[in-house]
Amino acid sequence: MNLALILGVIGTAIQVAKQAVEIGKDAGPLIAAARRLLGKDTSDVTQEDLDALVVLSDALSEELMAPLPPEEAPAAVV
Amino acid sequence: MIRRFLALSVVGLLLAGCAALGGDRSILQGGTSITAPVANPVSRESMLQIETAYYVAVRLAVAYRRLPLCRSGETASLTRLCAQRNVILALQSANLKARFALTQMRTFVRNHPTINAIEFVQLARQAVAEFQAIAQSSGAPS
């Protein structure tokens, strides 16, 4: 089975790369990681493929862990 | 002098015997050799399972995080999808634990390729499963 298709790697890579560019970070490693996983079969995974997956997970995790903005006032009741 | 030579010869023969009796197999794998290398019983497939499970969970959590934040007192509905602060905080906390366990597992496997990493793998699997459960119940758009 194709790993990149199962995990939706392309969509994720585009999103996280876009986020990276927006905050002035280098999106190169994310794109390289996604390219590495393209066409990769789940039965033939190397340590480098696992490392590529970790690069994408790390980028997602960073986005999740960003601090929340201050709380807004309650919605006004009309 | 002769005694020392004999003693050394006996030790040498014993060590050679240990290496030969078990063939290539280590005592940790049912053999008798104390010098044979042991392949890590944690396979790349099990590492892949855990890493993909984490990837799926964190992707779902980020999808939830990208929703507009609910105002205080507001709850998400079908007509107004929003992310609750407390759910994001729970996701962040579970993610921290999962990442800690994953880092420990990766480091151990990388630094000790011939020692059984099953304990680290089980801890990572459990932490990822807890994170996944929160991410799946968050109501994130998939």
Backbone of each chain as ProteinMPNN parsed JSONL, in Angstrom:
{"seq_chain_A": "MNLALILGVIGTAIQVAKQAVEIGKDAGPLIAAARRLLGKDTSDVTQEDLDALVVLSDALSEELMAPLPPEEAPAAVV", "coords_chain_A": {"N_chain_A": [[0.834, -1.194, 0.0], [0.386, 2.266, -0.691], [2.191, 4.56, 1.084], [2.221, 7.38, 1.182], [-0.24, 8.034, 0.071], [-2.051, 6.886, 1.865], [-1.573, 8.369, 4.149], [-2.12, 10.915, 3.37], [-0.087, 12.632, 2.643], [0.712, 14.579, 0.799], [-1.144, 16.72, 0.822], [-0.874, 17.506, 3.493], [1.821, 18.257, 3.557], [1.808, 20.448, 1.844], [0.202, 22.209, 3.279], [1.612, 22.523, 5.743], [4.003, 23.477, 4.788], [3.22, 25.878, 3.695], [2.424, 27.217, 5.996], [4.92, 27.352, 7.238], [6.339, 29.024, 5.503], [4.859, 31.336, 5.826], [5.539, 32.11, 8.405], [8.124, 32.714, 8.05], [9.902, 30.571, 7.931], [12.077, 27.924, 6.752], [10.83, 26.006, 4.2], [11.873, 23.96, 2.852], [12.935, 21.417, 4.011], [10.506, 20.192, 4.663], [9.224, 19.823, 2.241], [11.072, 18.183, 1.003], [10.852, 15.954, 2.664], [8.218, 15.132, 2.162], [8.438, 14.508, -0.531], [10.153, 12.364, -0.393], [8.515, 10.434, 0.705], [6.657, 9.997, -1.243], [5.18, 7.672, -3.361], [6.16, 5.636, -1.865], [6.151, 2.364, -0.591], [4.341, 0.674, 1.962], [5.448, -1.689, 2.774], [8.104, -1.494, 2.453], [9.826, 0.153, 4.066], [12.291, 2.421, 5.134], [14.768, 3.552, 7.551], [15.259, 6.19, 6.922], [12.906, 6.938, 5.702], [11.168, 6.828, 7.846], [12.276, 8.897, 9.317], [11.629, 11.019, 7.647], [8.888, 11.076, 7.909], [8.723, 11.823, 10.541], [9.677, 14.435, 10.375], [7.521, 15.739, 9.143], [5.508, 15.255, 11.042], [6.573, 16.637, 13.211], [6.443, 19.278, 12.324], [3.693, 19.626, 12.21], [3.064, 19.254, 14.867], [4.313, 21.423, 16.023], [2.708, 23.48, 15.112], [0.338, 22.833, 16.404], [1.08, 23.237, 19.053], [1.417, 25.933, 19.336], [0.989, 28.941, 21.233], [-2.224, 29.813, 22.562], [-4.336, 32.52, 21.444], [-5.294, 35.481, 23.366], [-8.313, 35.245, 25.295], [-11.502, 35.94, 23.811], [-14.122, 38.374, 24.311], [-17.349, 37.375, 25.642], [-19.957, 36.372, 23.341], [-22.167, 38.869, 22.276], [-25.475, 39.193, 23.573], [-28.405, 39.606, 21.852]], "CA_chain_A": [[0.0, 0.0, 0.0], [1.179, 3.487, -0.802], [2.219, 5.265, 2.37], [1.885, 8.798, 1.001], [-1.682, 8.151, -0.172], [-2.75, 6.554, 3.109], [-1.403, 9.433, 5.145], [-2.436, 12.23, 2.816], [1.162, 13.364, 2.855], [0.89, 15.74, -0.085], [-1.955, 17.812, 1.36], [-0.26, 17.965, 4.741], [3.081, 18.942, 3.252], [1.492, 21.765, 1.269], [-0.303, 23.073, 4.362], [2.648, 22.897, 6.72], [5.014, 24.284, 4.098], [2.629, 27.21, 3.592], [2.54, 27.8, 7.349], [6.335, 27.629, 7.484], [6.716, 30.209, 4.722], [4.187, 32.497, 6.432], [6.263, 32.59, 9.599], [9.509, 32.963, 7.656], [10.774, 29.408, 8.112], [12.455, 27.225, 5.526], [9.913, 24.903, 3.922], [12.625, 22.949, 2.088], [12.944, 20.071, 4.608], [9.159, 19.604, 4.632], [8.972, 19.385, 0.865], [11.958, 17.028, 0.773], [10.285, 14.808, 3.397], [7.032, 14.666, 1.43], [8.902, 13.883, -1.793], [10.742, 11.064, -0.06], [7.452, 9.465, 0.998], [5.832, 9.786, -2.428], [5.416, 6.398, -4.051], [6.765, 4.677, -0.944], [5.249, 1.291, -0.201], [4.425, 0.428, 3.414], [6.231, -2.9, 3.061], [9.509, -1.252, 2.124], [10.119, 1.419, 4.745], [13.64, 2.502, 5.692], [14.911, 4.505, 8.658], [15.185, 7.536, 6.341], [11.481, 7.217, 5.481], [10.613, 7.14, 9.177], [12.761, 10.236, 9.669], [10.862, 11.977, 6.847], [7.572, 11.15, 8.539], [8.915, 12.574, 11.786], [9.81, 15.856, 10.002], [6.17, 16.259, 8.919], [4.803, 15.241, 12.34], [7.136, 17.711, 14.039], [5.914, 20.558, 11.848], [2.296, 19.69, 12.637], [3.061, 19.399, 16.328], [4.69, 22.81, 16.329], [1.52, 24.307, 14.879], [-0.626, 22.529, 17.477], [1.55, 23.71, 20.354], [1.51, 27.4, 19.386], [0.121, 29.431, 22.312], [-3.547, 30.315, 22.173], [-4.489, 33.974, 21.612], [-6.125, 35.789, 24.54], [-9.736, 34.925, 25.153], [-12.36, 37.06, 23.377], [-15.286, 38.621, 25.175], [-18.494, 36.546, 25.252], [-20.779, 36.904, 22.256], [-23.225, 39.74, 22.804], [-26.84, 38.651, 23.404], [-29.265, 40.695, 21.341]], "C_chain_A": [[0.875, 1.252, 0.0], [1.059, 4.346, 0.462], [1.745, 6.717, 2.233], [0.384, 8.98, 0.796], [-2.464, 7.905, 1.106], [-2.721, 7.744, 4.066], [-1.775, 10.823, 4.631], [-1.255, 13.171, 2.93], [1.242, 14.647, 2.025], [0.131, 16.953, 0.455], [-1.328, 18.401, 2.62], [0.991, 18.778, 4.461], [2.814, 20.334, 2.706], [1.062, 22.716, 2.386], [0.809, 23.504, 5.315], [3.753, 23.736, 6.07], [4.528, 25.731, 3.976], [2.748, 27.951, 4.933], [3.979, 28.225, 7.622], [6.762, 28.898, 6.77], [6.112, 31.462, 5.356], [4.937, 33.028, 7.65], [7.763, 32.703, 9.331], [10.454, 31.799, 7.877], [11.039, 28.734, 6.776], [11.533, 26.023, 5.321], [10.611, 23.757, 3.195], [12.605, 21.554, 2.707], [11.578, 19.382, 4.569], [8.848, 19.051, 3.245], [9.826, 18.152, 0.546], [11.403, 15.779, 1.451], [9.085, 14.242, 2.649], [7.439, 13.959, 0.146], [9.462, 12.5, -1.52], [9.648, 10.008, 0.119], [6.552, 9.175, -0.192], [6.188, 8.449, -3.074], [6.018, 5.34, -3.15], [5.749, 3.624, -0.526], [5.439, 0.987, 1.288], [5.282, -0.798, 3.758], [7.729, -2.68, 2.882], [9.972, 0.065, 2.749], [11.515, 1.375, 5.365], [13.656, 3.494, 6.86], [14.769, 5.936, 8.138], [13.725, 7.922, 6.075], [10.808, 7.579, 6.803], [11.022, 8.55, 9.597], [11.971, 11.311, 8.905], [9.471, 12.168, 7.441], [7.642, 11.981, 9.821], [9.028, 14.084, 11.487], [8.419, 16.474, 9.824], [5.382, 16.314, 10.236], [5.272, 16.387, 13.222], [6.561, 19.068, 13.635], [4.462, 20.726, 12.282], [2.216, 19.952, 14.143], [3.378, 20.833, 16.731], [3.482, 23.736, 16.178], [0.493, 24.085, 15.996], [-0.228, 23.197, 18.787], [1.68, 25.234, 20.437], [0.561, 27.928, 20.46], [-1.2, 29.986, 21.786], [-3.593, 31.835, 22.329], [-5.349, 34.252, 22.848], [-7.609, 35.578, 24.258], [-10.544, 36.159, 24.739], [-13.515, 37.222, 24.35], [-16.452, 37.741, 24.714], [-19.327, 37.215, 24.159], [-21.932, 37.717, 22.857], [-24.599, 39.122, 22.555], [-27.74, 39.795, 22.99], [-30.716, 40.392, 21.704]], "O_chain_A": [[1.947, 1.288, 0.604], [-0.026, 4.787, 0.842], [0.974, 7.214, 3.054], [-0.202, 9.95, 1.278], [-3.422, 8.618, 1.405], [-3.721, 8.073, 4.704], [-1.745, 11.795, 5.386], [-1.4, 14.346, 3.268], [1.766, 15.664, 2.48], [0.67, 18.056, 0.538], [-1.258, 19.618, 2.793], [1.202, 19.843, 5.041], [3.506, 21.289, 3.057], [1.492, 23.869, 2.439], [0.937, 24.681, 5.653], [4.359, 24.591, 6.716], [5.301, 26.677, 4.129], [3.115, 29.125, 4.993], [4.233, 29.303, 8.161], [7.453, 29.743, 7.339], [6.754, 32.51, 5.421], [4.968, 34.233, 7.899], [8.568, 32.778, 10.259], [11.664, 31.991, 7.999], [10.32, 28.946, 5.799], [11.465, 25.132, 6.168], [10.011, 22.71, 2.952], [12.291, 20.589, 2.011], [11.491, 18.159, 4.457], [8.29, 17.964, 3.098], [9.363, 17.209, -0.095], [11.469, 14.682, 0.896], [8.946, 13.026, 2.515], [6.859, 12.938, -0.222], [9.273, 11.575, -2.31], [9.818, 8.848, -0.258], [5.771, 8.223, -0.165], [7.36, 8.147, -3.299], [6.356, 4.253, -3.618], [4.623, 3.951, -0.151], [6.556, 1.037, 1.805], [5.776, -0.93, 4.878], [8.528, -3.583, 3.133], [10.445, 0.967, 2.057], [11.874, 0.409, 6.038], [12.669, 4.185, 7.113], [14.225, 6.798, 8.828], [13.353, 9.088, 6.205], [9.994, 8.5, 6.875], [10.223, 9.3, 10.158], [11.68, 12.377, 9.448], [8.943, 13.279, 7.472], [6.727, 12.743, 10.133], [8.534, 14.908, 12.257], [8.161, 17.585, 10.289], [4.681, 17.288, 10.511], [4.47, 17.031, 13.898], [6.236, 19.897, 14.485], [4.042, 21.815, 12.672], [1.413, 20.757, 14.614], [2.784, 21.379, 17.661], [3.258, 24.638, 16.985], [-0.138, 25.03, 16.47], [-1.082, 23.665, 19.54], [2.015, 25.767, 21.495], [-0.555, 27.426, 20.593], [-1.263, 30.555, 20.696], [-2.966, 32.385, 23.235], [-6.052, 33.362, 23.326], [-8.077, 35.718, 23.128], [-10.317, 37.263, 25.232], [-13.837, 36.311, 25.114], [-16.54, 37.397, 23.536], [-19.395, 38.441, 24.062], [-22.578, 37.296, 23.817], [-24.865, 38.594, 21.475], [-27.833, 40.816, 23.672], [-31.61, 41.171, 21.375]]}, "seq_chain_B": "MIRRFLALSVVGLLLAGCAALGGDRSILQGGTSITAPVANPVSRESMLQIETAYYVAVRLAVAYRRLPLCRSGETASLTRLCAQRNVILALQSANLKARFALTQMRTFVRNHPTINAIEFVQLARQAVAEFQAIAQSSGAPS", "coords_chain_B": {"N_chain_B": [[54.606, -20.22, 36.427], [53.957, -22.096, 34.429], [51.532, -22.887, 35.476], [50.017, -20.515, 35.255], [49.918, -20.283, 32.476], [48.455, -22.577, 31.861], [46.023, -21.987, 33.123], [45.18, -19.736, 31.685], [44.874, -20.929, 29.199], [42.75, -22.665, 29.688], [40.671, -20.828, 30.232], [40.555, -19.557, 27.747], [39.785, -21.717, 26.115], [37.262, -22.229, 27.192], [35.873, -19.858, 26.569], [35.988, -19.958, 23.78], [34.498, -22.228, 23.396], [31.999, -21.373, 24.324], [31.357, -19.49, 22.363], [31.22, -21.132, 20.144], [29.345, -23.157, 20.705], [26.685, -22.086, 20.682], [26.361, -21.359, 18.084], [25.446, -18.802, 15.939], [23.767, -17.625, 17.661], [22.619, -15.57, 20.303], [22.733, -15.712, 23.942], [20.521, -14.373, 24.762], [18.678, -14.983, 22.928], [18.061, -17.622, 23.114], [20.301, -19.074, 22.48], [23.774, -19.926, 23.142], [25.836, -18.218, 23.029], [27.766, -15.511, 24.227], [28.69, -13.455, 22.879], [27.494, -13.055, 20.463], [25.779, -10.916, 18.145], [22.648, -9.22, 18.77], [19.664, -8.825, 17.107], [17.497, -6.023, 17.15], [14.45, -6.698, 18.654], [12.325, -5.071, 18.187], [10.622, -4.262, 15.454], [10.979, -2.506, 12.292], [8.512, -2.199, 11.24], [6.801, -2.057, 13.443], [7.654, 0.312, 14.528], [6.958, 1.981, 12.458], [4.177, 1.74, 12.534], [3.572, 3.029, 14.953], [4.611, 5.603, 14.501], [3.064, 6.408, 12.302], [0.539, 6.345, 13.416], [0.791, 8.381, 15.273], [1.264, 10.53, 13.546], [-1.202, 10.654, 12.172], [-2.882, 11.293, 14.299], [-1.864, 13.777, 15.17], [-2.269, 15.281, 12.938], [-5.034, 15.365, 12.777], [-5.534, 16.718, 15.141], [-4.416, 19.183, 14.557], [-6.079, 19.99, 12.51], [-8.343, 20.488, 13.979], [-7.404, 22.524, 15.585], [-7.117, 24.521, 13.721], [-9.623, 25.494, 13.323], [-11.885, 28.286, 13.813], [-11.634, 29.938, 16.971], [-13.87, 29.178, 19.661], [-16.005, 31.52, 21.256], [-16.002, 32.639, 24.684], [-18.135, 30.67, 26.632], [-19.529, 29.854, 24.457], [-20.603, 27.072, 22.473], [-19.565, 24.582, 20.141], [-21.37, 23.992, 17.113], [-23.366, 22.42, 14.517], [-23.895, 24.399, 12.707], [-22.138, 26.325, 13.411], [-19.003, 25.822, 13.491], [-16.471, 25.551, 15.784], [-13.443, 25.83, 17.739], [-12.93, 24.601, 20.945], [-11.363, 26.062, 23.73], [-10.575, 24.523, 25.976], [-10.442, 21.982, 24.908], [-8.403, 22.216, 23.034], [-6.304, 22.717, 24.788], [-6.245, 20.277, 26.143], [-5.526, 18.628, 24.041], [-2.996, 19.642, 23.488], [-1.645, 19.005, 25.848], [-1.772, 16.168, 25.841], [-0.376, 15.738, 23.527], [2.162, 16.628, 24.223], [2.947, 14.621, 26.053], [2.889, 12.398, 24.376], [4.864, 13.068, 22.526], [7.114, 13.165, 24.144], [7.348, 10.476, 24.927], [7.681, 9.321, 22.398], [10.094, 10.495, 21.564], [11.845, 9.417, 23.421], [11.673, 6.709, 22.718], [12.607, 6.739, 20.028], [15.23, 7.704, 20.389], [16.333, 5.725, 22.016], [16.191, 3.427, 20.385], [17.805, 4.232, 18.287], [20.288, 4.622, 19.539], [20.79, 2.188, 20.765], [20.86, -0.267, 19.006], [20.859, -3.023, 19.305], [19.612, -3.753, 21.608], [16.734, -4.741, 23.417], [13.92, -2.79, 22.874], [11.401, -2.793, 23.797], [9.959, -1.851, 26.042], [10.056, 0.95, 25.83], [8.752, 1.213, 23.437], [6.197, 0.302, 24.059], [5.39, 2.234, 25.917], [5.382, 4.496, 24.28], [3.457, 3.73, 22.413], [1.183, 3.635, 24.003], [0.962, 6.305, 24.915], [0.575, 7.612, 22.488], [-1.817, 6.457, 21.704], [-3.57, 7.499, 23.618], [-3.452, 10.207, 23.001], [-4.47, 10.089, 20.421], [-7.075, 9.246, 20.926], [-8.186, 11.486, 22.183], [-7.929, 13.335, 20.125], [-9.584, 12.215, 18.188], [-12.057, 12.359, 19.38], [-12.488, 15.014, 19.465], [-13.93, 16.244, 17.513], [-12.888, 17.179, 15.237], [-12.663, 18.355, 11.856], [-12.245, 15.946, 9.371]], "CA_chain_B": [[54.518, -19.8, 35.018], [53.196, -23.118, 33.707], [50.156, -22.836, 35.99], [49.344, -19.355, 34.647], [49.673, -20.621, 31.074], [47.353, -23.552, 31.826], [44.784, -21.291, 33.494], [44.779, -18.906, 30.541], [44.425, -21.831, 28.132], [41.408, -23.165, 30.048], [39.731, -19.712, 30.017], [40.45, -19.398, 26.294], [38.986, -22.817, 25.575], [35.872, -22.03, 27.626], [35.289, -18.771, 25.764], [35.819, -20.458, 22.409], [33.374, -23.165, 23.465], [30.77, -20.586, 24.439], [31.066, -18.872, 21.072], [30.933, -22.146, 19.142], [28.167, -23.967, 21.022], [25.43, -21.452, 20.315], [26.377, -20.916, 16.693], [25.398, -17.343, 15.863], [22.677, -17.12, 18.502], [22.969, -15.028, 21.611], [22.005, -16.301, 25.07], [19.252, -13.649, 24.887], [17.738, -15.53, 21.945], [17.994, -19.065, 23.27], [21.587, -19.695, 22.165], [24.701, -19.959, 24.281], [26.918, -17.253, 22.818], [27.649, -14.218, 24.92], [29.288, -12.426, 22.024], [26.733, -12.906, 19.219], [24.934, -9.723, 18.135], [21.204, -9.459, 18.854], [18.897, -7.843, 16.346], [16.46, -5.462, 17.997], [13.178, -7.349, 18.359], [11.347, -4.087, 17.745], [10.821, -4.171, 14.011], [10.703, -1.208, 11.672], [7.063, -2.139, 11.014], [6.116, -1.566, 14.647], [7.996, 1.736, 14.633], [6.143, 2.669, 11.439], [2.796, 1.777, 13.042], [3.454, 4.063, 15.993], [4.859, 6.918, 13.886], [1.915, 6.79, 11.458], [-0.583, 6.624, 14.327], [1.033, 9.721, 15.821], [1.085, 11.477, 12.442], [-2.644, 10.79, 11.93], [-3.471, 11.983, 15.456], [-1.45, 15.19, 15.224], [-2.903, 15.923, 11.776], [-6.414, 15.6, 13.188], [-5.5, 17.748, 16.179], [-4.137, 20.469, 13.895], [-7.312, 20.351, 11.788], [-9.223, 21.083, 14.996], [-6.774, 23.779, 16.017], [-7.273, 25.538, 12.672], [-10.984, 26.046, 13.361], [-11.924, 29.528, 14.613], [-11.852, 29.666, 18.402], [-15.191, 29.5, 20.209], [-15.983, 32.576, 22.279], [-16.25, 32.026, 26.001], [-19.55, 30.352, 26.829], [-20.095, 29.339, 23.206], [-20.226, 25.692, 22.156], [-19.582, 24.324, 18.697], [-22.583, 23.341, 16.604], [-23.233, 22.107, 13.089], [-23.916, 25.641, 11.941], [-20.983, 27.163, 13.801], [-17.888, 24.984, 13.938], [-15.409, 26.308, 16.435], [-12.573, 25.026, 18.601], [-13.006, 24.955, 22.372], [-10.035, 26.233, 24.343], [-10.193, 23.416, 26.868], [-10.105, 20.819, 24.079], [-7.057, 22.482, 22.497], [-5.342, 22.53, 25.889], [-6.138, 18.826, 26.384], [-4.751, 18.084, 22.912], [-1.593, 20.051, 23.668], [-1.076, 18.243, 26.954], [-1.588, 14.78, 25.386], [0.69, 15.764, 22.514], [3.451, 16.725, 24.944], [3.267, 13.305, 26.597], [3.178, 11.495, 23.255], [6.163, 13.44, 21.946], [8.159, 12.756, 25.087], [7.503, 9.015, 24.82], [8.226, 9.018, 21.063], [11.503, 10.889, 21.533], [12.592, 8.402, 24.182], [11.716, 5.481, 21.918], [13.503, 6.943, 18.874], [16.607, 7.831, 20.864], [16.804, 4.432, 22.507], [16.385, 2.509, 19.249], [18.948, 4.716, 17.506], [21.543, 4.448, 20.29], [20.988, 0.798, 21.192], [20.176, -1.075, 17.985], [20.821, -4.456, 19.61], [18.964, -3.999, 22.909], [15.284, -4.757, 23.29], [13.339, -1.479, 23.192], [9.961, -3.029, 23.891], [9.331, -1.004, 27.07], [9.891, 2.296, 25.269], [7.748, 1.116, 22.378], [4.879, 0.201, 24.691], [5.057, 3.549, 26.493], [5.071, 5.399, 23.16], [2.184, 3.282, 21.826], [0.119, 4.021, 24.932], [0.822, 7.767, 24.906], [0.015, 7.988, 21.185], [-3.221, 6.02, 21.703], [-4.325, 8.466, 24.424], [-3.525, 11.437, 22.194], [-5.365, 9.787, 19.296], [-8.45, 9.185, 21.444], [-8.657, 12.877, 22.402], [-8.037, 13.978, 18.804], [-10.747, 11.669, 17.463], [-13.318, 12.784, 20.015], [-12.557, 16.482, 19.499], [-14.874, 16.733, 16.507], [-12.111, 17.848, 14.186], [-13.03, 17.965, 10.5], [-11.169, 15.078, 8.856]], "C_chain_B": [[53.669, -20.778, 34.205], [51.737, -23.089, 34.151], [49.371, -21.681, 35.33], [48.984, -19.646, 33.186], [48.48, -21.576, 30.955], [46.019, -22.875, 32.128], [44.272, -20.447, 32.336], [44.244, -19.765, 29.404], [43.009, -22.321, 28.406], [40.368, -22.07, 29.804], [39.499, -19.507, 28.525], [39.565, -20.466, 25.673], [37.512, -22.656, 25.947], [35.175, -20.963, 26.793], [35.038, -19.222, 24.341], [34.633, -21.403, 22.358], [32.056, -22.439, 23.514], [30.377, -20.028, 23.079], [30.627, -19.93, 20.07], [29.625, -22.879, 19.41], [26.865, -23.366, 20.506], [25.369, -21.039, 18.855], [26.402, -19.412, 16.676], [24.458, -16.76, 16.914], [23.161, -16.693, 19.884], [22.214, -15.774, 22.717], [20.651, -15.622, 25.26], [18.2, -14.187, 23.921], [17.734, -17.059, 21.977], [19.282, -19.79, 22.926], [22.493, -19.704, 23.381], [25.805, -18.917, 24.148], [26.683, -15.965, 23.596], [28.196, -13.096, 24.048], [28.472, -12.178, 20.751], [25.874, -11.648, 19.269], [23.452, -10.099, 18.189], [20.501, -8.381, 18.039], [17.793, -7.324, 17.246], [15.116, -6.101, 17.659], [12.078, -6.368, 17.981], [11.585, -3.839, 16.264], [10.517, -2.768, 13.504], [9.191, -1.054, 11.443], [6.343, -1.605, 12.263], [6.433, -0.096, 14.886], [7.122, 2.53, 13.662], [4.698, 2.801, 11.919], [2.625, 2.918, 14.04], [3.621, 5.455, 15.382], [3.67, 7.351, 13.022], [0.7, 7.104, 12.333], [-0.431, 8.029, 14.905], [0.772, 10.787, 14.753], [-0.408, 11.742, 12.202], [-3.292, 11.594, 13.063], [-3.121, 13.473, 15.443], [-2.06, 15.968, 14.041], [-4.352, 16.298, 12.118], [-6.478, 16.739, 14.214], [-5.265, 19.118, 15.557], [-5.363, 20.939, 13.106], [-8.294, 21.014, 12.757], [-8.691, 22.456, 15.397], [-6.982, 24.901, 14.99], [-8.688, 26.123, 12.613], [-10.945, 27.385, 14.102], [-12.225, 29.194, 16.065], [-13.272, 30.02, 18.823], [-15.022, 30.664, 21.186], [-16.305, 31.939, 23.624], [-17.761, 31.839, 26.188], [-20.208, 29.771, 25.585], [-19.689, 27.875, 23.024], [-20.362, 25.489, 20.649], [-20.895, 23.663, 18.301], [-22.38, 23.072, 15.118], [-23.184, 23.375, 12.247], [-22.732, 26.544, 12.274], [-19.893, 26.246, 14.382], [-16.847, 25.882, 14.584], [-14.637, 25.405, 17.384], [-12.657, 25.52, 20.035], [-11.584, 25.055, 22.934], [-9.623, 25.028, 25.174], [-9.807, 22.161, 26.072], [-8.702, 21.008, 23.491], [-6.003, 22.259, 23.587], [-5.153, 21.044, 26.206], [-5.311, 18.167, 25.279], [-3.263, 18.413, 23.082], [-0.917, 19.223, 24.758], [-0.808, 16.787, 26.54], [-0.475, 14.692, 24.346], [2.066, 15.838, 23.171], [3.889, 15.358, 25.453], [3.653, 12.341, 25.478], [4.551, 11.791, 22.668], [7.325, 13.026, 22.849], [8.428, 11.255, 24.949], [8.112, 8.63, 23.468], [9.717, 9.345, 20.992], [12.353, 9.864, 22.275], [12.753, 7.128, 23.367], [12.714, 5.624, 20.757], [14.958, 6.969, 19.321], [17.148, 6.475, 21.294], [17.105, 3.486, 21.336], [17.621, 2.921, 18.439], [20.273, 4.408, 18.221], [21.829, 3.011, 20.695], [20.317, -0.151, 20.199], [20.088, -2.555, 18.326], [20.195, -4.757, 20.972], [17.454, -3.854, 22.745], [14.662, -3.435, 23.77], [11.852, -1.59, 23.488], [9.275, -2.145, 24.93], [9.056, 0.398, 26.544], [8.8, 2.3, 24.198], [6.347, 1.063, 22.988], [4.446, 1.541, 25.296], [4.643, 4.522, 25.39], [3.713, 5.037, 22.567], [1.013, 3.753, 22.696], [-0.127, 5.532, 24.895], [0.191, 8.236, 23.596], [-1.467, 7.613, 21.134], [-4.083, 6.999, 22.494], [-4.518, 9.779, 23.662], [-4.531, 11.25, 21.054], [-6.831, 9.8, 19.753], [-9.008, 10.594, 21.634], [-8.864, 13.567, 21.054], [-9.289, 13.508, 18.067], [-12.055, 12.151, 18.069], [-13.483, 14.302, 19.997], [-13.594, 17.038, 18.531], [-14.174, 17.495, 15.402], [-12.602, 17.415, 12.806], [-11.916, 17.115, 9.906], [-11.011, 15.244, 7.351]], "O_chain_B": [[52.805, -20.386, 33.421], [50.823, -23.241, 33.341], [48.226, -21.85, 34.91], [47.897, -19.305, 32.72], [47.62, -21.42, 30.087], [45.012, -23.149, 31.476], [43.077, -20.442, 32.041], [43.287, -19.39, 28.727], [42.175, -22.391, 27.504], [39.308, -22.337, 29.238], [38.364, -19.305, 28.094], [38.716, -20.182, 24.828], [36.625, -22.911, 25.132], [34.034, -21.139, 26.364], [34.0, -18.91, 23.758], [33.856, -21.389, 21.404], [31.1, -22.823, 22.84], [29.211, -20.084, 22.688], [29.761, -19.669, 19.234], [28.88, -23.192, 18.481], [26.032, -24.081, 19.949], [24.392, -20.416, 18.439], [27.258, -18.792, 17.306], [24.358, -15.541, 17.048], [23.98, -17.351, 20.524], [21.181, -16.392, 22.46], [19.737, -16.206, 25.842], [17.008, -13.905, 24.052], [17.435, -17.706, 20.973], [19.352, -21.011, 23.068], [22.039, -19.515, 24.509], [26.619, -18.753, 25.058], [25.583, -15.412, 23.625], [28.168, -11.928, 24.435], [28.721, -11.207, 20.037], [25.299, -11.336, 20.311], [23.054, -11.162, 17.712], [20.71, -7.186, 18.249], [17.211, -8.085, 18.02], [14.683, -6.056, 16.507], [11.017, -6.776, 17.509], [12.608, -3.281, 15.867], [9.888, -1.959, 14.187], [8.658, 0.056, 11.45], [5.407, -0.812, 12.162], [5.594, 0.655, 15.383], [6.614, 3.601, 13.994], [4.07, 3.843, 11.734], [1.656, 3.675, 13.978], [2.869, 6.375, 15.703], [3.308, 8.527, 13.011], [-0.073, 8.014, 12.031], [-1.405, 8.773, 15.014], [0.143, 11.81, 15.022], [-0.83, 12.888, 12.048], [-4.136, 12.458, 12.823], [-3.981, 14.321, 15.678], [-2.327, 17.165, 14.147], [-4.825, 17.388, 11.796], [-7.356, 17.601, 14.158], [-5.857, 20.106, 15.991], [-5.649, 22.135, 13.043], [-8.983, 21.971, 12.404], [-9.447, 23.419, 15.526], [-7.019, 26.08, 15.345], [-8.923, 27.124, 11.936], [-10.064, 27.599, 14.934], [-12.986, 28.27, 16.351], [-13.816, 31.038, 18.396], [-13.999, 30.767, 21.862], [-16.822, 30.823, 23.683], [-18.549, 32.748, 25.929], [-21.323, 29.253, 25.654], [-18.576, 27.483, 23.375], [-21.166, 26.142, 19.984], [-21.459, 22.873, 19.059], [-21.36, 23.445, 14.537], [-22.522, 23.423, 11.21], [-22.377, 27.426, 11.492], [-19.869, 25.944, 15.575], [-16.4, 26.861, 13.985], [-15.122, 24.345, 17.783], [-12.477, 26.707, 20.307], [-10.724, 24.226, 22.637], [-8.485, 24.565, 25.099], [-8.959, 21.379, 26.502], [-7.909, 20.068, 23.457], [-4.945, 21.683, 23.332], [-4.042, 20.604, 26.501], [-4.506, 17.272, 25.537], [-2.394, 17.572, 22.849], [0.229, 18.797, 24.613], [0.25, 16.237, 26.847], [0.268, 13.712, 24.288], [3.014, 15.19, 22.726], [5.051, 14.976, 25.309], [4.606, 11.572, 25.602], [5.309, 10.875, 22.35], [8.377, 12.596, 22.375], [9.577, 10.821, 24.865], [8.949, 7.73, 23.391], [10.505, 8.58, 20.436], [13.435, 9.489, 21.822], [13.832, 6.537, 23.327], [13.552, 4.75, 20.532], [15.815, 6.334, 18.707], [18.283, 6.12, 20.974], [18.146, 2.831, 21.309], [18.381, 2.074, 17.97], [21.246, 3.989, 17.595], [22.98, 2.652, 20.942], [19.306, -0.772, 20.527], [19.315, -3.28, 17.698], [20.245, -5.896, 21.437], [16.966, -2.972, 22.037], [14.854, -3.022, 24.914], [11.126, -0.596, 23.436], [8.133, -1.73, 24.728], [7.988, 0.966, 26.769], [8.034, 3.255, 24.07], [5.423, 1.706, 22.49], [3.282, 1.93, 25.197], [3.682, 5.275, 25.542], [2.912, 5.918, 22.253], [-0.011, 4.21, 22.186], [-1.271, 5.983, 24.85], [-0.633, 9.152, 23.594], [-2.279, 8.359, 20.588], [-5.206, 7.3, 22.089], [-5.595, 10.375, 23.677], [-5.334, 12.137, 20.765], [-7.707, 10.303, 19.051], [-10.159, 10.865, 21.291], [-9.842, 14.29, 20.859], [-9.968, 14.296, 17.409], [-13.046, 12.33, 17.361], [-14.499, 14.822, 20.459], [-14.078, 18.157, 18.7], [-14.765, 18.334, 14.723], [-12.922, 16.244, 12.602], [-10.754, 17.522, 9.933], [-10.157, 14.596, 6.745]]}, "name": "protein", "num_of_chains": 2, "seq": "MNLALILGVIGTAIQVAKQAVEIGKDAGPLIAAARRLLGKDTSDVTQEDLDALVVLSDALSEELMAPLPPEEAPAAVVMIRRFLALSVVGLLLAGCAALGGDRSILQGGTSITAPVANPVSRESMLQIETAYYVAVRLAVAYRRLPLCRSGETASLTRLCAQRNVILALQSANLKARFALTQMRTFVRNHPTINAIEFVQLARQAVAEFQAIAQSSGAPS"}
